[in-house]
Amino acid sequence: MPRIIVGAAIISDGRVLACERAQPPEMAGKWEFPGGKVDPGETEEQALVRECQEELGVDVEVGLRVGDDIEMLGGTAILRVYVATLVNGAQPVPLEHSDLRWLAVGELDSVPWLPADAPIVHALEPLLPSTP
């Protein structure tokens, strides 16, 4: 059974949060949605809340899934991305990333996404307001 990896498409003020990987070296400089592995005994939603606290120092409310399952690591893992919103007014800080950017719909292609995250970026477009 493949390992489940969850990602959060955190949307605020019509923009989605993109996070620049700091490591490992082969992924450094590429962009992703925050998240990580679902631990045994955790739901996907619980894992996302935990990962956002660890990586960004924020609490999120997890919403609906976005896009399809994305096969990763030769089929040994599956990425599932959920829409999330910030709660308690906290702003994300890059505790484990090199940089963070809020991207509007017209800016989604302005960063080099990791291959697994790229299909989700386009699935998000209908959820973001179009910019003039």
Secondary structure, 3 states (H helix, E strand, C coil): CCEEEEEEEEEECCEEEEEEECCCCCCCCCEECCEEECCCCCCHHHHHHHHHHHHHCCEEEEEEEEEEEEEEHHHCEEEEEEEEEEECCCCCCCCCEEEEEEECHHHHHHCCECCCCHHHHHHHHHHCCCCC
